[in-house]
Amino acid sequence: MNHFDYYSVSFCETERKISQWRAYAADGTGVALKFDVSWTGKDQNETGEWTRIRVMYDDTPLEDISRRAIDFLETLVKSRELKNLRKVQNAEKIVQYLITTTLVHLGPFMMRFKHNFFHEEDEWRIARVFVKGDETADIRHHSRRGVFTPYIPLPYRLRMKDRTKEAGEAAKGGPVPVLTEVILGPRADSRNKDSLEAFFARKGADVKVRQQSAPLR
């Protein structure tokens, strides 16, 4: 596992979660961004590719789940079939490929699990795995609460009124999430709606703006 770097960004399945507005949107004064992520239906991961993950909530401690996954990998490495494979021409490369592929999938697999205490979040994650030292990884850093943290940016596009132009951008830049809606928090300044609509109109974007009507109390 130490040969890879794992990155993920978290989303909520719906904006109708008061707990999320309070915790992640400045107590309801912020905004929620709604994305179309149908650009990836991948349930398996390759290094350097974004993968969509539905979080599963379980009371089983994450350490136990991790141990089971690692035990499975150790069993695979020590298996008779794998030992016999080492006798075949180019066997070492084949074995290394099998182990590397398993590890690449193991990280996103572990990201699927979260304690049942957090089930209210209805979380989805978009994850990406890089081999350590991969020069194609756009790794950046930011400081937050005294911690210097590495991250990679998640590119996205605006949904455009001109779908032909949008398709051209997609072909040129590759598959990325598409911003389709901005939802103002229950306590956000309603004047921001007009400003945001004007901003997207100037860009020719078809991004809806509305305010979450659910009260915080």
C-alpha positions in Angstrom: 0.0 0.0 0.0 3.0 2.3 0.6 3.7 2.3 -3.1 0.6 4.3 -3.9 -0.9 7.7 -3.2 -4.7 7.8 -2.7 -6.8 10.9 -3.1 -10.6 11.4 -2.8 -13.2 14.1 -2.7 -16.6 13.6 -1.0 -20.1 14.5 -2.0 -23.6 14.1 -0.5 -26.2 12.4 -2.5 -28.8 15.1 -1.8 -28.9 18.7 -0.7 -31.8 18.1 1.6 -29.7 17.3 4.6 -29.8 19.9 7.3 -26.8 18.3 9.1 -24.6 18.7 6.0 -25.6 22.4 5.6 -24.7 23.0 9.2 -21.4 21.1 9.1 -20.0 21.9 5.7 -21.7 25.1 4.5 -20.9 27.7 7.2 -24.1 26.8 9.1 -26.3 27.2 6.0 -24.8 30.5 4.7 -22.7 28.7 2.0 -23.7 26.9 -1.2 -23.9 23.4 -2.5 -22.6 22.5 -6.0 -24.5 19.9 -8.0 -22.5 17.9 -10.5 -23.3 15.4 -13.2 -20.8 12.6 -12.7 -22.2 10.2 -15.2 -18.9 10.7 -17.1 -17.6 7.8 -15.0 -19.6 4.7 -14.1 -16.4 2.9 -13.3 -16.5 0.6 -10.3 -12.9 -0.5 -10.8 -9.8 1.6 -10.6 -6.8 2.1 -12.8 -3.8 4.3 -11.7 -4.4 7.9 -12.7 -8.1 7.5 -13.4 -11.0 8.9 -11.4 -13.3 6.4 -9.9 -16.8 6.9 -8.4 -17.4 5.2 -5.1 -20.7 4.7 -3.1 -19.8 4.7 0.6 -21.2 1.8 2.6 -21.9 2.2 6.2 -21.0 -0.7 8.6 -20.4 -1.1 12.3 -17.4 -3.3 11.5 -14.2 -1.4 12.5 -12.3 -0.3 9.5 -9.2 -2.0 11.0 -11.0 -5.4 10.7 -12.0 -4.8 7.1 -8.4 -3.7 6.3 -7.0 -6.8 7.9 -9.3 -9.1 5.9 -8.3 -7.4 2.7 -4.5 -7.6 3.5 -4.9 -11.3 4.6 -6.5 -12.1 1.3 -3.5 -10.4 -0.6 -1.0 -12.3 1.5 -2.8 -15.6 0.8 -2.7 -14.8 -2.9 1.0 -14.1 -2.8 1.7 -17.4 -0.9 -0.6 -19.5 -3.0 0.6 -22.6 -4.8 -0.8 -21.4 -8.1 1.3 -18.2 -7.8 4.4 -20.1 -6.9 4.0 -22.4 -9.9 3.5 -19.4 -12.1 7.0 -18.2 -11.1 8.4 -21.0 -13.1 6.9 -19.7 -16.4 8.8 -17.4 -18.7 8.4 -13.7 -17.6 6.7 -15.0 -14.5 8.1 -12.3 -12.2 6.6 -9.6 -14.3 3.3 -11.4 -14.3 3.3 -11.9 -10.5 4.3 -8.2 -10.0 1.5 -7.1 -12.3 -1.1 -9.2 -10.3 0.1 -7.8 -7.0 0.2 -4.2 -8.2 -3.3 -4.5 -9.8 -4.7 -5.9 -6.5 -3.1 -3.1 -4.5 -4.5 -0.5 -6.9 -8.0 -1.8 -6.3 -7.5 -2.3 -2.6 -7.3 1.5 -1.9 -10.6 2.4 -3.5 -12.2 -0.7 -1.9 -11.2 0.6 1.5 -12.7 4.0 0.7 -16.1 2.4 0.4 -16.5 1.8 4.1 -17.4 4.2 6.9 -18.8 3.6 10.4 -22.6 3.4 10.5 -22.7 6.4 12.8 -22.2 8.6 9.7 -25.0 7.1 7.6 -26.8 10.5 7.6 -24.2 11.8 5.2 -25.3 9.6 2.2 -21.7 10.0 0.9 -20.2 9.4 -2.5 -16.5 9.7 -3.2 -14.5 10.3 -6.3 -11.1 8.7 -5.9 -7.8 8.6 -7.7 -4.8 6.5 -7.2 -1.2 7.2 -8.3 2.0 5.2 -8.1 4.4 7.1 -5.9 6.7 9.2 -7.9 4.3 9.4 -10.9 5.4 12.7 -12.6 1.9 13.0 -14.3 0.2 13.6 -10.9 -0.6 17.2 -10.4 0.1 17.2 -6.7 -0.3 20.5 -4.9 -0.3 21.5 -1.2 -2.3 23.7 1.1 -2.1 24.6 4.7 -5.3 24.2 6.8 -5.5 24.3 10.6 -1.8 24.1 10.9 -1.5 20.9 8.7 0.4 21.0 5.4 -1.7 18.7 3.2 -1.1 17.4 -0.4 -4.0 17.3 -2.8 -4.8 17.1 -6.5 -7.4 19.4 -8.2 -10.6 17.9 -9.5 -11.2 19.5 -13.0 -14.8 20.2 -14.0 -16.8 22.0 -16.7 -19.9 24.1 -16.7 -23.0 22.7 -18.4 -23.4 24.9 -21.5 -26.5 26.1 -23.3 -24.8 25.2 -26.6 -24.5 21.4 -26.2 -22.4 21.2 -29.3 -19.8 23.5 -27.7 -20.0 21.4 -24.5 -19.4 18.2 -26.5 -16.4 19.8 -28.1 -15.0 20.7 -24.7 -15.6 17.2 -23.4 -13.7 15.7 -26.4 -10.8 18.1 -25.9 -10.4 17.9 -22.2 -11.6 14.4 -21.5 -14.4 13.2 -19.1 -14.8 15.4 -16.0 -17.7 16.3 -13.8 -20.2 18.9 -15.2 -21.6 21.6 -12.9 -25.3 21.7 -13.4 -26.7 23.6 -10.4 -25.7 25.9 -7.6 -27.9 25.7 -4.5 -27.8 28.6 -2.0 -28.0 27.6 1.6 -31.1 28.2 3.8 -29.3 31.2 5.4 -27.4 32.5 2.4 -28.0 36.0 1.1 -30.7 35.7 -1.5 -29.1 38.6 -3.5 -26.4 36.1 -4.5 -28.9 34.3 -6.8 -29.2 37.2 -9.2 -25.4 37.7 -9.2 -24.7 34.0 -9.9 -27.3 33.8 -12.7 -25.7 36.8 -14.4 -22.3 35.3 -14.0 -23.3 32.0 -15.7 -25.3 33.8 -18.4 -22.2 35.7 -19.5 -20.4 32.4 -19.9 -23.2 30.9 -21.9 -23.7 28.3 -19.2 -26.9 26.4 -18.4 -26.3 26.2 -14.7 -29.4 26.6 -12.5 -29.3 28.7 -9.3 -31.8 28.3 -6.6 -32.1 28.6 -2.8 -32.6 25.7 -0.5 -36.0 26.4 1.2 -35.7 23.9 4.0 -35.4 25.7 7.4 -32.5 25.0 9.7 -34.8 24.9 12.7 
